[in-house]
Amino acid sequence: MAGEGAESPHQQQSDGLHVVIAGAGMGGLTCAIACRQANPPLAVTILESAPEIMPIGAGIHLPPNATRVMSHLGLLDRLKEAGGYSLQNFVLRRWANGDVIVAKPIGDRVKKEYGEEWLTIHRGDYQMVLLKEARRSGARVVLDSQVIGIEACPNESSGQQTVLLKNGQRIGADVVIGADGRSMPPVETGDLAYRGTFTREQLQSFKNARIDKLIEESNISVWLGPGAHAVFYPLRNKTEFNLVLLCADDLPEGVRTSNGSLEEMAANFEGWDPVLSMIISCLKTALKWKLLHFKELDKWTKGPVALLGDASHPTLPYQGQGAAMAVEDGAILALLLAGLQKGGLTSTSEDKHAQLTSTFQLYEKLRKKRTETNVAGAVRTRQFYHLHDGEEQVDRDRELSELPSSKWQSGCKWNWGDAPYQKSLLGFDVLDDAENRFQEFFNESKRTTNGAAL
Ligand SMILES: Cc1cc2nc3c(=O)[nH]c(=O)nc-3n(C[C@H](O)[C@H](O)[C@H](O)COP(=O)(O)OP(=O)(O)OC[C@H]3O[C@@H](n4cnc5c(N)ncnc54)[C@H](O)[C@@H]3O)c2cc1C
């Protein structure tokens, strides 16, 4: 379906705002679905550079703040049918021997505490559920369409934008959303990831009692070591398993991915728990991913153009929140645009431009603090995960091991165990908050402008 019909996006769409989204990742697809589910729906075109969306990737978590968005879109059951399921415990282990430092219950407790489940799924399966729903809901997904720029119309205050594609096509839009995962120059974090999945049979072939136990448990296991850590958990009803190895980045500056060697990958974890070394030996490729994070950008929005997800706040994946923040962004942008459309956009293009600009300023206000807190939190998690053996590590392990006695309700020096921090990250209903803040903004704008700008 490469480039199918890209020249005439309005033909099959409604009379409302035309939203053009660059990038069919988690954030872009969520935004498209939420725009289409609005009443009345917004017209949506998604432009994706890949010629085909393949079910590639490894495991990904949907923490409760992400499942809350998926529940809101009515997609939770579909994600479960696609293999998403609830893990029981989040286990931190000693790097050298795999001994358990602490096991945090996440199954039923998370649902009770934060109102939503914590699911784990294959990234490809997650993206396929979103893609299917985006298409079903009436969004136009145009593949093989790399966005190379945006041009404001000569009369910039009209707000009308033209999206430029590498293949020479030009797409008109009222609103452009950059969900391409890479709109800004990010900061290198000093870490890289190797990630891969393998089958149950591969693991069973070791005939090792500890590996068999890991296979049967429904847990996330994280081995914490000096300057590195490893994450392991089951996928697809325990028929597959996911391994992520995080260690020092040795890629040249600016290189985002590269093939490494299996020997070099294993050498980074030499002397670690023998069980982990066996699991590492299952990996057949050693693709390195440079991990990036976000240096505060002054603005994510310019007129009727906004960024979401990794394009605006790339993060170390150490809180499992990158995609979760992207889907929160997407759903909130859709909520605000739908509110604006429903509230009655003015017919003059100048006023429309002003309305869209102030709505996107509200979006930025709603999202910036939360995503910055997440990016900073992931950096602190890195420090806590990667402590070298010594006094601080002994203190960390002692404080963590005492957490179960407080029933996970107390403060902790480390985000991972800090109840108020976890509550604000996982339990806060961003959609409800955005709805309220939009109503206040809308009412205030109406009052101060007497309806002229809104
Ligand atoms: C090792 C690792 C583990 C992770 N684990 C988790 C986890 O457990 N939980 C979690 O929530 N997050 C996790 N993340 C983070 C998560 O994968 C990202 O944060 C998330 O995918 C960002 O979503 P997005 O929609 O912003 O961008 P993406 O999902 O990257 O999508 C961007 C899309 O834009 C397309 N594109 C790029 N350029 C263009 C262009 N010029 N024109 C058109 N299309 C374009 C791309 O092809 C892609 O389809 C992890 C990341 C890593 C590296």
The ligand as a Tripos MOL2 file, in Angstrom:
@<TRIPOS>MOLECULE
LIG
   53    58     1     0     0
SMALL
NO_CHARGES

@<TRIPOS>ATOM
      1 C1         15.7200   -1.3260   25.3980 C.3       1 LIG1
      2 C2         14.4200   -0.5610   25.4680 C.ar      1 LIG1
      3 C3         13.3770   -1.0460   26.2690 C.ar      1 LIG1
      4 C4         12.1870   -0.3080   26.3740 C.ar      1 LIG1
      5 N1         11.1960   -0.7800   27.2010 N.ar      1 LIG1
      6 C5         10.0790   -0.0350   27.3750 C.ar      1 LIG1
      7 C6          9.0170   -0.4920   28.2560 C.ar      1 LIG1
      8 O1          9.0880   -1.5640   28.8520 O.2       1 LIG1
      9 N2          7.9060    0.3030   28.4060 N.ar      1 LIG1
     10 C7          7.7790    1.4910   27.7430 C.ar      1 LIG1
     11 O2          6.7510    2.1730   27.9440 O.2       1 LIG1
     12 N3          8.7520    1.9310   26.8820 N.ar      1 LIG1
     13 C8          9.8860    1.2030   26.6880 C.ar      1 LIG1
     14 N4         10.8530    1.6340   25.8300 N.ar      1 LIG1
     15 C9         10.6750    2.9340   25.1290 C.3       1 LIG1
     16 C10         9.7590    2.8540   23.9420 C.3       1 LIG1
     17 O3         10.1260    1.8660   23.0120 O.3       1 LIG1
     18 C11         9.7160    4.2320   23.2250 C.3       1 LIG1
     19 O4          9.7630    5.2430   24.1880 O.3       1 LIG1
     20 C12         8.4090    4.3800   22.4310 C.3       1 LIG1
     21 O5          8.3740    3.4280   21.4020 O.3       1 LIG1
     22 C13         8.2700    5.7930   21.8470 C.3       1 LIG1
     23 O6          7.1020    5.8660   21.0420 O.3       1 LIG1
     24 P1          6.9560    6.9350   19.8850 P.3       1 LIG1
     25 O7          5.6060    6.7550   19.3080 O.co2     1 LIG1
     26 O8          7.3500    8.2700   20.3970 O.co2     1 LIG1
     27 O9          8.0890    6.5540   18.8220 O.3       1 LIG1
     28 P2          8.3490    5.2150   18.0350 P.3       1 LIG1
     29 O10         7.6100    4.0640   18.6380 O.co2     1 LIG1
     30 O11         9.8460    5.1260   17.9010 O.co2     1 LIG1
     31 O12         7.7200    5.4650   16.5920 O.3       1 LIG1
     32 C14         8.2280    6.4020   15.6770 C.3       1 LIG1
     33 C15         7.7090    6.0300   14.2840 C.3       1 LIG1
     34 O13         8.0050    7.1000   13.3900 O.3       1 LIG1
     35 C16         8.5090    6.5720   12.1750 C.3       1 LIG1
     36 N5          9.3140    7.6270   11.5630 N.ar      1 LIG1
     37 C17        10.5780    8.0300   11.8940 C.ar      1 LIG1
     38 N6         10.9600    9.0750   11.1420 N.ar      1 LIG1
     39 C18         9.9110    9.3610   10.3060 C.ar      1 LIG1
     40 C19         9.6870   10.3440    9.2980 C.ar      1 LIG1
     41 N7         10.6220   11.2590    8.9880 N.pl3     1 LIG1
     42 N8          8.5090   10.3510    8.6370 N.ar      1 LIG1
     43 C20         7.5370    9.4440    8.9310 C.ar      1 LIG1
     44 N9          7.7020    8.4760    9.8850 N.ar      1 LIG1
     45 C21         8.8630    8.4460   10.5710 C.ar      1 LIG1
     46 C22         9.2910    5.3440   12.6130 C.3       1 LIG1
     47 O14         9.4730    4.4380   11.5370 O.3       1 LIG1
     48 C23         8.3780    4.7830   13.7090 C.3       1 LIG1
     49 O15         7.3850    3.9250   13.1970 O.3       1 LIG1
     50 C24        12.0370    0.9140   25.6560 C.ar      1 LIG1
     51 C25        13.0620    1.3650   24.8220 C.ar      1 LIG1
     52 C26        14.2470    0.6510   24.7250 C.ar      1 LIG1
     53 C27        15.3540    1.1520   23.8240 C.3       1 LIG1
@<TRIPOS>BOND
     1     1     2 1
     2     2     3 ar
     3     2    52 ar
     4     3     4 ar
     5     4     5 ar
     6     4    50 ar
     7     5     6 ar
     8     6     7 ar
     9     6    13 1
    10     7     8 2
    11     7     9 ar
    12     9    10 ar
    13    10    11 2
    14    10    12 ar
    15    12    13 ar
    16    13    14 ar
    17    14    15 1
    18    14    50 ar
    19    15    16 1
    20    16    17 1
    21    16    18 1
    22    18    19 1
    23    18    20 1
    24    20    21 1
    25    20    22 1
    26    22    23 1
    27    23    24 1
    28    24    25 2
    29    24    26 1
    30    24    27 1
    31    27    28 1
    32    28    29 2
    33    28    30 1
    34    28    31 1
    35    31    32 1
    36    32    33 1
    37    33    34 1
    38    33    48 1
    39    34    35 1
    40    35    36 1
    41    35    46 1
    42    36    37 ar
    43    36    45 ar
    44    37    38 ar
    45    38    39 ar
    46    39    40 ar
    47    39    45 ar
    48    40    41 1
    49    40    42 ar
    50    42    43 ar
    51    43    44 ar
    52    44    45 ar
    53    46    47 1
    54    46    48 1
    55    48    49 1
    56    50    51 ar
    57    51    52 ar
    58    52    53 1
@<TRIPOS>SUBSTRUCTURE
     1 LIG1         1 GROUP 0 **** ****
